[in-house]
Every structure is written in structure tokens, then in C-alpha cells.
């Protein structure tokens, strides 16, 4: 960076984009520099910087800081030479005019706006009263010294816009260190605002999970009372309703795990950046790290708690599904067993019918045979002696002879049925 003089105002605008968004962002920034009629000072993988002289007193630097999935546009308005008596108002007007909050068209086509913050840079050590006057509209302030007590950093951070002040402890701050501190603030703001952006999503999900928990509790009470007596239709209705909620919560739980991973990654990045600062507390005030980490960890903790609650409801629904399915399977088993019993009864009935039918046929056949033999005996064709008298009289009564042979015929019918079953088994 060229010489940073007093007073300098840096406007930060952060954006996030997808994996393929960096190329488009670079192209859009080149177009922005062309419209600004700014000459390119630096163009590498980490940053792009353009420069334009505003008037005889001020110049403007536009810097694009690139991250893995984000970029921060820095607009530096700095005097051409130190003006220790001037306020920051002129520098603020320059950056706000060049990058107003409302634009006719987005700066970057494939990126989403994340935050806007200001950094005031001063090359003079400031007294506490002077420092406080720059934060007159802010109530919660934090102060730290960073980079081995070379720089004093003050911050007022809220959900709308962050305000930072960078000044030396004594002497001056080199351009490189001033640029490094502003880059660190850009990254911290990006990580911090990413975390805060999840809070709105958390608030929406929180109300929804309360409703789902109440529905699950009501369903569990109903199922516990009626499960033993429920019919197939009721069981099917329960299973459909529970499965739909289970699928919805599965998707929600997966999304929360991904969000939680992103939250903790950004929290880890905040901690890493602050560790590199070698931050020291300023007596009588909160350190900047404490303010940032308290809010960030609150959101992460809320997300973790919500994820645990959703997983608990998800497990309850899984148990309910298992209970209802077990009841349905038990009913199906009972139904199958009853069908098997009915089938066995039917088979036995068929066996009896087969036996009776065969016996009737054999009785008819033997009746005809005995009747024929009686007719033959009556014609005198059979000689009779001894037992022939009995036989002779039996032939004369074929119906009686058939009745006498009935047990043998029934036994023969039974044997024939069994033999057929063994042959067809």
C-alpha cells in the first residue's frame, strides 16, 4: 500500500460466493476499476489494488481482499499528506459517495452481500477523550493493543455495522502493518458476520422445532395408549405421519450438522487471527477478542443445543416408527398364522371329502359286483357245498353283503388316500 496518512477512512464491504465465484468477482472488480478510472497498483492471488487521485488533498485506493469463499472490498480514502487538524468527516464522505449503501446494481454478480464496516486509521497516538469522541454514537466499546503493543485497536461492533479505530501506541505505524491490521479486521468481520448470519436461521428453526416437539409428544401419548388395540388403518396412518416428520427432521438434522461445522470453522478462524495479534488488554476496558468471541460462541452454542434437541426428537421418532412397525408386523404374523390355520382346516376337510368320495365309489362298485354274483348264483352256475349255503343266501341279499364289506372298503379307501398323498408330496 502507498503512504497512509492521517486521517484515513477505510470502508469495508464483505461478500460471500460459491466455489466458482472468484473468477467472476475478479472480473467485476476489474470493471469497477475501469469505471473508477483507477490505475492498477497490485494484482496477485491475495489482493487487487487500484488507485485514483480524488483532488489535490485526497486519493482513493480500492483493494479487493480474496478468501476461500469470500471477498472484502476495501475503499481507502486518505490525505495526500498528513493533516493532523482535520477530522475524519471528509474521508468518510469520499468512501460513502464512492460506495453508497444502496447501489443501482450489485458490485459483484455472483456474490452475496454480507456486511459493511468502517476502519478509521490515524498515525498519531490518541488520548482517551479523543478516542471516545469518535465512538460517541456507540455504547459498547472494546480496546486492545496488538502486534507487540505497536498498535492500539478500538472497536464498537453491532449487528448493523462495525466501527474500528487503528492508531499507534507511540510514534507511527508502518504502511505494511496498517494494511495488515485492516486486512485482519476484514477477515475477522467476515468470520464474525458469517456466524451472526446463522442466528436468523436459528430463530426460524427454533420456533419450528418447538412445534415439532409438541406434536411428537402428543403422538407418543396417543400411540402409547392405543397401540395395543389399534387396527391396521390406524397403524398405517400413524406410520405415514411419523415417517414424514422423520424424513423432514433427517434433512434438517443433516443441514444443521453442516451449518454447525461451518460455524465452528469460522469460530476457529477468529481465534487463529486473534492469536496472531498477540493481543493485550487495555486497563479498564474489555478486550476486542472477548466481545467478538462471546457473541460468536453464543451463536455456536445455540446451534449446538438446537442440533442436540433435533437429534433427540429424531431419535424419538425413530423409536416410534420401530414400535408401530413391530405392531404391524405382529398383526401380519397373526393374520398369516390364522390363514395357515384356515388352510390346514381346509386340507383336512378335503382329505375327509376325498375319503368319503372314494369310499362311496368303492361301495357302489362292490354293490354292483355282489348284485351280479347273486344273479349268477341264482342261475345255478356255481356249485354249492359246505359254506356254499351261507354264500348262496348272501348272494341273494347284495345290499346286506355290501354292508358287511363296508369296513373293509373304508379301510381300503383310507390306504389309497394315504398312498396318493405320499406319491404327490
C-alpha positions in Angstrom: 0.0 0.0 0.0 1.2 3.6 -0.6 1.6 6.0 2.3 -1.3 6.0 4.7 -1.7 9.5 6.2 -3.9 11.0 8.9 -6.9 10.9 8.9 -7.8 7.8 6.7 -11.1 6.1 6.5 -11.5 2.6 5.1 -14.9 1.3 4.1 -15.2 -2.5 4.2 -17.9 -4.3 2.2 -17.8 -8.1 2.6 -19.3 -10.6 0.2 -19.6 -14.4 0.1 -19.7 -16.6 -3.0 -19.6 -20.2 -4.1 -16.6 -22.3 -5.3 -16.6 -20.9 -8.9 -17.3 -17.3 -7.8 -13.8 -16.0 -7.5 -13.2 -15.6 -11.3 -16.3 -13.6 -11.7 -15.5 -11.4 -8.7 -12.1 -10.6 -10.1 -13.7 -9.7 -13.4 -16.3 -7.5 -11.8 -13.6 -5.7 -9.7 -11.6 -5.0 -12.9 -14.8 -3.4 -14.4 -15.2 -1.4 -11.2 -11.6 -0.1 -11.5 -12.3 0.8 -15.1 -15.4 2.8 -14.2 -13.3 4.4 -11.4 -10.6 5.2 -13.9 -8.1 3.9 -11.4 -4.7 2.6 -12.2 -3.8 -0.9 -11.0 -1.2 -0.9 -8.3 -1.2 -4.6 -7.4 -2.7 -7.7 -8.9 -1.9 -11.1 -7.4 -3.6 -14.1 -5.9 -4.2 -12.4 -2.5 -5.3 -8.9 -3.5 -6.1 -6.5 -6.2 -5.4 -2.8 -5.7 -6.4 0.2 -7.8 -5.6 3.9 -7.2 -7.2 7.2 -8.1 -6.5 10.7 -7.1 -9.7 12.4 -5.9 -8.5 16.0 -5.7 -5.5 18.0 -4.6 -6.0 16.8 -1.0 -7.2 13.2 -1.1 -6.7 10.0 -3.0 -8.7 6.7 -3.1 -7.4 3.2 -3.1 -9.7 0.3 -3.9 -8.5 -3.1 -2.7 -10.1 -6.5 -3.1 -9.1 -9.0 -0.5 -9.8 -12.6 -1.6 -10.6 -15.5 0.7 -11.6 -19.1 0.2 -15.3 -18.3 -0.3 -15.5 -14.6 0.4 -14.0 -11.3 -0.6 -13.8 -7.9 1.1 -13.8 -4.7 -0.9 -11.7 -2.0 0.9 -12.1 1.6 -0.1 -9.3 3.7 1.4 -9.7 7.4 1.4 -6.5 9.0 2.7 -5.0 12.5 2.5 -2.1 13.0 0.2 -0.2 14.4 3.2 -0.8 14.3 7.0 -3.4 16.8 8.2 -3.4 16.4 11.9 -6.1 19.1 12.4 -8.6 17.5 10.0 -11.4 15.3 11.1 -12.4 12.0 9.5 -15.6 13.5 8.0 -14.1 14.3 4.6 -12.6 10.8 4.2 -15.9 9.3 5.3 -17.8 11.3 2.7 -15.4 10.2 0.0 -15.8 6.4 0.6 -19.6 6.7 1.3 -20.0 8.6 -2.0 -18.0 6.1 -4.0 -19.6 3.1 -2.3 -23.0 4.1 -1.0 -25.1 1.6 1.0 -27.7 1.4 -1.8 -26.4 0.8 -5.4 -28.3 0.7 -8.6 -26.8 -2.7 -9.4 -24.7 -5.2 -7.4 -21.0 -4.8 -7.2 -20.4 -8.5 -7.8 -22.9 -10.6 -9.9 -22.2 -14.0 -8.3 -21.6 -12.9 -4.7 -24.0 -12.1 -1.9 -23.6 -9.1 0.4 -22.5 -9.9 3.9 -21.5 -6.8 5.9 -20.4 -3.2 5.8 -18.0 -1.7 8.4 -15.6 1.2 8.8 -12.0 1.4 9.9 -10.5 4.8 10.9 -6.7 4.9 10.7 -4.6 7.5 12.5 -0.9 8.0 12.6 -1.0 9.9 15.8 -1.4 8.4 19.3 -4.8 9.4 20.6 -5.9 10.5 24.1 -8.8 8.5 25.7 -11.1 11.5 25.3 -10.2 11.8 21.6 -10.8 8.1 21.1 -14.1 8.2 22.9 -15.3 11.2 20.7 -15.0 9.0 17.6 -17.4 6.5 19.2 -20.0 9.0 20.5 -22.8 7.1 18.9 -21.8 3.7 20.3 -22.2 2.4 23.8 -20.2 -0.9 24.0 -16.6 -0.3 23.3 -13.6 -2.6 23.4 -9.9 -1.7 23.4 -6.8 -3.9 22.8 -3.2 -3.4 21.9 -1.9 -5.8 19.2 1.3 -6.7 17.4 3.6 -6.5 20.4 2.0 -3.3 21.7 2.7 -1.3 18.5 -0.9 -0.7 17.7 -3.9 0.3 19.8 -7.2 -1.1 18.4 -10.6 0.1 19.4 -13.9 -1.4 18.3 -17.7 -0.9 18.5 -19.4 -3.8 17.0 -23.1 -4.4 16.5 -25.4 -6.4 14.1 -25.7 -3.5 11.7 -22.2 -2.1 11.2 -18.8 -2.4 12.9 -16.5 0.6 13.6 -12.8 0.2 14.3 -10.1 2.7 15.1 -6.4 1.9 14.5 -3.7 4.2 15.9 -0.1 3.8 17.2 0.8 3.4 20.9 3.6 5.9 20.2 5.4 7.1 17.2 3.8 5.9 13.9 2.6 2.7 12.3 4.2 1.5 9.1 2.1 1.2 6.0 2.6 -2.6 5.9 1.5 -3.0 9.5 -1.5 -0.7 9.0 -2.5 -2.7 5.9 -2.1 -5.9 7.8 -4.3 -4.8 10.7 -7.0 -3.6 8.3 -6.8 -7.0 6.4 -7.1 -8.8 9.8 -10.2 -6.7 10.6 -11.6 -7.5 7.2 -11.2 -11.3 7.9 -12.5 -11.0 11.5 -15.6 -9.1 10.3 -16.2 -11.7 7.6 -15.9 -14.7 10.0 -17.9 -12.9 12.7 -20.7 -11.8 10.3 -20.9 -15.2 8.8 -21.6 -16.6 12.3 -24.2 -13.9 13.1 -26.0 -14.6 9.8 -26.8 -18.1 11.1 -28.6 -16.6 14.1 -31.7 -15.6 12.0 -31.9 -19.1 10.6 -31.6 -20.4 14.2 -34.5 -18.2 15.3 -36.7 -19.6 12.5 -35.8 -23.2 13.2 -36.2 -22.7 17.0 -39.9 -21.9 16.7 -40.4 -24.8 14.3 -38.7 -27.4 16.5 -40.9 -26.4 19.5 -43.9 -27.2 17.4 -42.5 -30.5 16.2 -41.6 -31.5 19.8 -45.1 -30.8 20.9 -46.5 -32.9 18.0 -44.2 -35.7 18.7 -45.1 -35.7 22.4 -48.8 -35.8 21.6 -48.3 -38.6 19.1 -46.3 -40.6 21.6 -49.0 -40.3 24.2 -51.7 -41.4 21.7 -49.6 -44.3 20.4 -48.7 -45.5 23.9 -52.4 -45.6 24.9 -53.9 -47.0 21.7 -51.1 -49.2 20.3 -52.3 -52.5 21.7 -55.9 -52.0 20.3 -55.1 -50.1 17.1 -56.4 -51.5 13.8 -54.4 -51.7 10.6 -55.8 -48.4 9.3 -54.8 -46.5 12.4 -51.3 -48.1 12.4 -50.8 -47.2 8.7 -51.9 -43.6 9.4 -49.5 -43.2 12.3 -46.6 -44.7 10.3 -47.2 -42.4 7.4 -47.4 -39.3 9.6 -44.3 -40.2 11.7 -42.3 -41.2 8.6 -42.9 -37.8 7.0 -41.8 -36.0 10.2 -38.8 -38.3 10.5 -37.7 -37.6 6.9 -38.1 -33.9 7.4 -36.0 -33.9 10.6 -33.4 -36.1 8.9 -32.9 -33.4 6.3 -33.0 -30.7 8.9 -30.5 -32.5 11.1 -28.1 -33.0 8.2 -28.3 -29.3 7.3 -27.7 -28.3 10.9 -24.6 -30.5 11.2 -23.2 -28.8 8.0 -24.1 -25.4 9.4 -22.5 -26.3 12.8 -19.3 -27.3 11.0 -19.3 -24.0 9.2 -19.9 -22.1 12.4 -17.1 -23.8 14.3 -14.7 -23.3 11.3 -15.4 -19.6 11.4 -15.1 -19.5 15.2 -11.7 -21.3 14.8 -10.6 -18.7 12.2 -11.5 -15.9 14.6 -9.4 -17.4 17.3 -6.5 -18.0 15.0 -6.5 -14.4 13.8 -6.7 -13.1 17.4 -3.8 -15.4 18.5 -1.6 -13.9 15.7 -2.3 -10.4 17.2 -0.6 -11.1 20.5 -3.5 -9.1 22.0 -3.1 -7.3 25.3 -5.9 -5.9 27.4 -6.2 -2.2 27.9 -6.8 -1.4 31.6 -10.4 -0.6 32.4 -12.0 -1.9 29.2 -13.0 -5.2 27.6 -10.6 -6.7 25.0 -11.9 -6.9 21.5 -11.4 -10.7 21.4 -13.8 -11.1 24.4 -16.6 -9.1 22.7 -16.3 -11.0 19.4 -15.9 -14.4 20.9 -18.7 -14.0 23.4 -21.2 -13.3 20.6 -19.7 -15.9 18.3 -19.6 -18.6 20.9 -23.2 -17.8 21.9 -24.5 -18.4 18.4 -22.4 -21.6 18.1 -23.6 -22.9 21.4 -27.2 -22.1 20.5 -26.8 -24.1 17.3 -25.2 -27.0 19.1 -28.0 -27.1 21.6 -30.6 -26.9 18.8 -28.9 -29.7 16.9 -28.9 -31.8 20.0 -32.6 -31.2 20.5 -33.4 -32.0 16.9 -31.4 -35.2 17.1 -33.3 -36.1 20.3 -36.7 -35.6 18.6 -35.3 -37.5 15.5 -34.4 -40.5 17.8 -37.8 -40.4 19.4 -39.5 -40.6 16.0 -37.2 -43.4 15.1 -38.3 -45.3 18.2 -41.9 -44.6 17.4 -41.5 -45.9 13.9 -39.9 -49.1 15.2 -42.8 -49.6 17.7 -45.5 -49.1 15.1 -43.7 -51.3 12.5 -43.3 -54.0 15.2 -47.1 -53.8 15.9 -47.9 -54.0 12.2 -45.5 -57.0 11.7 -47.1 -58.7 14.7 -50.5 -58.2 13.2 -49.3 -59.5 9.9 -47.8 -62.6 11.6 -51.1 -63.2 13.4 -53.0 -62.8 10.2 -50.6 -65.2 8.4 -50.9 -67.7 11.3 -54.7 -67.6 11.1 -54.6 -68.1 7.3 -52.3 -71.1 7.9 -54.8 -72.5 10.4 -57.6 -72.0 7.9 -55.6 -73.7 5.2 -54.9 -76.7 7.4 -58.6 -77.0 8.2 -59.4 -76.8 4.5 -56.8 -79.5 3.8 -58.3 -81.8 6.4 -61.8 -81.1 5.1 -60.6 -82.0 1.6 -59.0 -85.2 2.9 -62.3 -86.2 4.5 -64.2 -85.4 1.4 -61.7 -87.4 -0.7 -62.0 -90.3 1.7 -65.8 -90.2 1.7 -66.0 -89.8 -2.1 -63.7 -92.8 -2.7 -65.5 -94.9 -0.2 -68.8 -94.2 -1.8 -67.4 -95.0 -5.2 -66.0 -98.3 -3.9 -69.2 -99.2 -2.1 -71.2 -98.6 -5.3 -68.7 -100.7 -7.3 -68.8 -103.6 -4.8 -72.6 -103.3 -4.7 -72.8 -103.8 -8.4 -70.3 -106.8 -8.2 -72.2 -108.5 -5.4 -75.5 -108.0 -7.1 -74.1 -109.6 -10.3 -72.7 -112.5 -8.3 -76.2 -113.0 -6.7 -77.7 -113.2 -10.1 -75.1 -115.7 -11.3 -75.7 -117.8 -8.2 -79.4 -117.8 -8.7 -78.8 -119.2 -12.2 -77.1 -122.4 -10.8 -73.8 -121.9 -12.4 -71.9 -122.1 -9.1 -71.7 -125.4 -7.4 -72.5 -125.2 -3.6 -71.4 -127.4 -0.7 -70.4 -126.7 2.9 -70.3 -122.9 3.2 -72.0 -122.6 0.0 -75.3 -122.4 1.8 -74.3 -119.2 3.6 -72.8 -117.8 0.5 -75.7 -118.8 -1.6 -78.1 -116.9 0.7 -75.7 -113.8 0.9 -75.7 -113.6 -2.9 -79.4 -113.4 -2.6 -79.0 -110.2 -0.5 -76.4 -108.0 -2.2 -77.2 -104.9 -0.1 -76.5 -106.8 3.1 -73.3 -108.2 1.6 -72.2 -104.7 0.6 -72.9 -103.5 4.2 -70.8 -106.3 5.6 -67.9 -105.3 3.3 -68.2 -101.6 4.2 -65.4 -101.6 6.9 -63.0 -103.2 4.5 -64.0 -100.8 1.8 -63.4 -97.8 4.2 -60.0 -99.2 5.2 -59.1 -99.7 1.6 -60.2 -96.1 0.8 -58.0 -94.7 3.6 -55.0 -96.6 2.4 -55.5 -95.4 -1.1 -55.7 -91.7 0.0 -52.6 -92.0 2.1 -50.6 -93.6 -0.8 -51.7 -90.9 -3.2 -50.6 -88.2 -0.6 -47.1 -89.8 -0.3 -46.7 -90.1 -4.0 -47.6 -86.4 -4.6 -45.7 -85.0 -1.5 
